[in-house]
Amino acid sequence: MLNIAEGSTGQTKAVFKLFLSYALRSAIEVVSCLFIARKRGYISDEKFKTLYDEYEALVKMITALKKSI
């Protein structure tokens, strides 16, 4: 979300799309952390699934926004 906020202020469309790409990469980094957290027992399988589903929805929204620009 921080990448999107930073890229949305006073930027060209091309630069904003670049920041959306950063946001997608950040989301992928978070998913890596989710897998590690589940493997180490920090979160349950149920919590992992909930968070992963939210990740998938967010990535779809960011991708759709990027395509609309």
ABEGO torsion letter per residue (X at the ends): XAAAAAAABGBBAAAAAAAAAAAAAAAAAAAAAAAAAAAAGABBAAAAAAAAAAAAAAAAAAAAAAAAX
